[in-house]
Amino acid sequence: MKTLKAIRSLSELETQLKASETVYLLLYKKGTEASDCAYTNIRNAAEKVSAITLLCADVSDVRDIHPQYGIESVPNLLIFENGDLKNIVKGCNENAHYSNIFEHVNISKGTSEENKKPQKRVTVYSTPSCSWCATLKNYLKEHNIFFRDVDVSRDMKAAEDIVKRSGQRGVPQTDINGQMIVGFDKARINQLLEIKA
């Protein structure tokens, strides 16, 4: 059974980031249902991947990592590439979703032209009570699109930012490489993310 290596500080994380091209860090709180679920599913998904740097930090003990990356809730899987934070996967997801994440990174290191396509930067602005937000995020997951999820009910700066950028306050809103999409506009999302409908 593959285990997640526990780290105790931000400096230890920084050492790991220098040593590996791709690093996965689970920020969690042991003993809570969602965190224990994420830990178990990530560990199971990692079984299928041969070489992977998989770390974990319990926020009850390690208090200097989550503020560094603006993390206000757990569990979150942070994905680093070449030392930079590239994506955040929130909550507990199914084994298959984590498997897709791990396998996608391995595949993207391949040599074919298809695999050289850069992953577009996707941020979804949402709230927990928004049903269309959940629909949108599930749609992205189905198509193995990795995204950062920002809860605007907790992040007032982000809430103000989307109003400035799109002129609208409602959610969901999606930032795809700097282009804002208001609502679940599937056709526009498919176009920008090159999803074949």
FENTA-V742137 format. One record per residue. N is the residue number from 0. D_CENTER is the distance of its C-alpha to the mean C-alpha in Angstrom with 2 decimals. Layout:
n=N d_center=D_CENTER
n=N d_center=D_CENTER
This chain:
n=0 d_center=23.80
n=1 d_center=21.02
n=2 d_center=20.17
n=3 d_center=17.45
n=4 d_center=19.15
n=5 d_center=19.44
n=6 d_center=19.53
n=7 d_center=21.53
n=8 d_center=20.83
n=9 d_center=19.05
n=10 d_center=21.80
n=11 d_center=21.11
n=12 d_center=17.47
n=13 d_center=18.94
n=14 d_center=21.40
n=15 d_center=18.88
n=16 d_center=17.02
n=17 d_center=20.49
n=18 d_center=21.33
n=19 d_center=18.54
n=20 d_center=17.05
n=21 d_center=13.66
n=22 d_center=12.54
n=23 d_center=10.07
n=24 d_center=10.54
n=25 d_center=10.44
n=26 d_center=11.67
n=27 d_center=13.85
n=28 d_center=17.36
n=29 d_center=19.70
n=30 d_center=21.90
n=31 d_center=19.78
n=32 d_center=19.23
n=33 d_center=15.50
n=34 d_center=14.87
n=35 d_center=17.51
n=36 d_center=16.14
n=37 d_center=12.66
n=38 d_center=14.72
n=39 d_center=17.10
n=40 d_center=14.91
n=41 d_center=12.88
n=42 d_center=16.36
n=43 d_center=17.85
n=44 d_center=15.41
n=45 d_center=15.94
n=46 d_center=19.65
n=47 d_center=19.58
n=48 d_center=18.33
n=49 d_center=21.10
n=50 d_center=19.83
n=51 d_center=16.56
n=52 d_center=15.99
n=53 d_center=14.35
n=54 d_center=14.79
n=55 d_center=14.73
n=56 d_center=16.07
n=57 d_center=17.72
n=58 d_center=17.59
n=59 d_center=21.12
n=60 d_center=22.38
n=61 d_center=20.12
n=62 d_center=20.14
n=63 d_center=19.58
n=64 d_center=15.96
n=65 d_center=14.01
n=66 d_center=16.40
n=67 d_center=15.92
n=68 d_center=12.33
n=69 d_center=13.14
n=70 d_center=11.55
n=71 d_center=14.00
n=72 d_center=13.03
n=73 d_center=12.00
n=74 d_center=10.76
n=75 d_center=7.31
n=76 d_center=6.06
n=77 d_center=6.06
n=78 d_center=6.71
n=79 d_center=10.03
n=80 d_center=12.49
n=81 d_center=16.06
n=82 d_center=15.46
n=83 d_center=13.08
n=84 d_center=9.55
n=85 d_center=7.93
n=86 d_center=4.19
n=87 d_center=2.42
n=88 d_center=2.57
n=89 d_center=5.95
n=90 d_center=9.35
n=91 d_center=11.17
n=92 d_center=10.74
n=93 d_center=13.62
n=94 d_center=14.52
n=95 d_center=14.56
n=96 d_center=10.92
n=97 d_center=10.10
n=98 d_center=13.20
n=99 d_center=12.17
n=100 d_center=9.14
n=101 d_center=11.74
n=102 d_center=14.49
n=103 d_center=12.99
n=104 d_center=12.79
n=105 d_center=16.28
n=106 d_center=17.60
n=107 d_center=16.52
n=108 d_center=18.79
n=109 d_center=21.65
n=110 d_center=24.48
n=111 d_center=24.88
n=112 d_center=24.63
n=113 d_center=22.19
n=114 d_center=19.76
n=115 d_center=20.32
n=116 d_center=18.75
n=117 d_center=16.12
n=118 d_center=12.63
n=119 d_center=12.86
n=120 d_center=10.90
n=121 d_center=9.70
n=122 d_center=9.37
n=123 d_center=10.51
n=124 d_center=13.01
n=125 d_center=14.08
n=126 d_center=16.05
n=127 d_center=16.21
n=128 d_center=19.64
n=129 d_center=18.96
n=130 d_center=19.56
n=131 d_center=18.87
n=132 d_center=15.38
n=133 d_center=14.78
n=134 d_center=16.62
n=135 d_center=14.63
n=136 d_center=11.19
n=137 d_center=13.06
n=138 d_center=14.61
n=139 d_center=11.56
n=140 d_center=10.48
n=141 d_center=14.18
n=142 d_center=14.20
n=143 d_center=11.30
n=144 d_center=9.74
n=145 d_center=6.12
n=146 d_center=5.43
n=147 d_center=5.02
n=148 d_center=7.15
n=149 d_center=10.29
n=150 d_center=13.08
n=151 d_center=16.21
n=152 d_center=18.49
n=153 d_center=17.42
n=154 d_center=16.82
n=155 d_center=20.20
n=156 d_center=19.71
n=157 d_center=16.91
n=158 d_center=19.30
n=159 d_center=22.09
n=160 d_center=20.20
n=161 d_center=19.54
n=162 d_center=23.24
n=163 d_center=24.36
n=164 d_center=22.44
n=165 d_center=23.13
n=166 d_center=26.04
n=167 d_center=24.59
n=168 d_center=23.17
n=169 d_center=22.09
n=170 d_center=18.69
n=171 d_center=16.70
n=172 d_center=16.46
n=173 d_center=14.21
n=174 d_center=14.21
n=175 d_center=14.35
n=176 d_center=15.52
n=177 d_center=17.43
n=178 d_center=18.95
n=179 d_center=18.67
n=180 d_center=19.08
n=181 d_center=20.48
n=182 d_center=20.20
n=183 d_center=19.22
n=184 d_center=21.21
n=185 d_center=20.57
n=186 d_center=23.06
n=187 d_center=21.63
n=188 d_center=18.02
n=189 d_center=19.54
n=190 d_center=21.56
n=191 d_center=18.99
n=192 d_center=16.50
n=193 d_center=19.58
n=194 d_center=19.02
n=195 d_center=22.43
n=196 d_center=23.43
